Amino acid sequence: MQRYKCSMMYDGTNYNGYQKQPDANTIQSEVERVLTVMHKGVSISITSSGRTDSGVHAINQVFHFDSNLKISSEGWVKALNAQLPKDIRITSCVEVESSFHARYDVKEKTYQYKIYNSKHEDVFLRNYSLYFPYELDIDKMQSAADVLKGTHDFTAFCSARSEVEDKVRTISGISIIKTCNEIQFNFTGNGFLYNMVRILVGTLLEVGQGKLSTTDVENILKSRDRRNAPKTAPAHGLYLYDVKY
Amino acid sequence: MQRYKCSMMYDGTNYNGYQKQPDANTIQSEVERVLTVMHKGVSISITSSGRTDSGVHAINQVFHFDSNLKISSEGWVKALNAQLPKDIRITSCVEVESSFHARYDVKEKTYQYKIYNSKHEDVFLRNYSLYFPYELDIDKMQSAADVLKGTHDFTAFCSARSEVEDKVRTISGISIIKTCNEIQFNFTGNGFLYNMVRILVGTLLEVGQGKLSTTDVENILKSRDRRNAPKTAPAHGLYLYDVKY
């Protein structure tokens, strides 16, 4: 048996999220379906760095699987892509030690959230960027983002449906970049709670509009109460951008 | 009765082209369906600057229609967009003289064709750019494009299925711009034949790979025979970019 570590890119628009579910079209089921065909019907499971929600995209999602097939890195990429739908692409597949684990070994993840900040909608971005026609103050958003950096209990910015007990996470960086009509939020950290990036974006958008101050954001964080934070930003602006091991 | 001139943007991915057809999902049928609802069931027809094929997009398609409703420019845009699917957006709607005709009055059209020129596919561009992994010589393509400029009989670059008799057209400009992994071809002219832009792109791609020379392109043009020109480039890289009156 050989363990393989793969990277993939996907457009989450047409999927019910990453994770396998009965009777649902998911990223995981597509990849496992193709691997199972390649293994002549022997069912193969993959383990990813973590799930992504319905409509969320990935520039670089990582997963591992075990196989007794001897295929080169390039061979795996070609064979998998030949059978996968066009909105899922394997970008690399390399041999790793059998001790490697795509979820437990994650050191850092980066998520990107894209805003299309313009008076007019762009049909080509409707599934790939949050259309937001109101003015946003980038400096104010960056100042509020800075107080979120570091190690905190992020309960206030985590979906109430989360079943994780320990809600302490470390955000090492939040950058907000505006180019023409696009605003990119980049969040890097050792881990993110359920809906955390989307609630943080929802909060920063209120700051950018002058509805909340940096002090308000500090108080929301300290409150550890999800009801104090603004609403979750939509899924379709979010990208799992990178996973580091 | 008042005539209105509207501009719209659409993502052609999920449509069977612009033109109304029985039992097909088209851009024209969507817009007419919404207009008919707004006119309480009185059927309203629109006339565009010309059709676009299945999978072809528009940044600025223009159409006109007549109505006895008194609605402001902004009112039309809002009302139409509220009922149109998200992949069709009206960007403007203004009152014009009843003599204005969206097809007959066209002075100039610009089409854009996008190539994603990279070793690796990008899932987010799969419907919006032709994925082309081979090296392309931009200077050679521009030189060949220059011989296509001017007034010529473009029979060699027109689908054999075209029923138009006069195949003389004037191309006033062809620019080819490379930025990072994207190559944009911009074609401006007084009119384009059926599949003409896509056959021109197919031809220029052969030039860019060194398979055809500028002289070959001149000879194909002179031959007035479609069988001499390379194959039609796929629809999904093509955009109706602008229409001038």
Contacts between the chains, C-beta under 8 A, distances in Angstrom:
chain1	res1	chain2	res2	distance
A	9	B	122	7.3
A	9	B	123	5.1
A	10	B	123	6.0
A	11	B	123	4.6
A	11	B	124	5.8
A	11	B	126	7.6
A	57	B	124	7.4
A	81	B	121	7.8
A	86	B	123	7.1
A	86	B	126	5.0
A	87	B	123	5.2
A	87	B	126	6.8
A	88	B	123	6.9
A	89	B	120	7.6
A	89	B	121	5.4
A	89	B	122	7.9
A	89	B	123	5.3
A	91	B	120	6.2
A	120	B	89	7.5
A	120	B	91	6.2
A	121	B	81	7.8
A	121	B	86	8.0
A	121	B	89	5.3
A	122	B	9	7.3
A	122	B	89	7.9
A	123	B	9	5.1
A	123	B	10	6.0
A	123	B	11	4.6
A	123	B	86	7.1
A	123	B	87	5.2
A	123	B	88	6.9
A	123	B	89	5.3
A	124	B	11	5.8
A	124	B	57	7.4
A	124	B	128	6.3
A	126	B	11	7.6
A	126	B	86	4.9
A	126	B	87	6.8
A	128	B	124	6.3
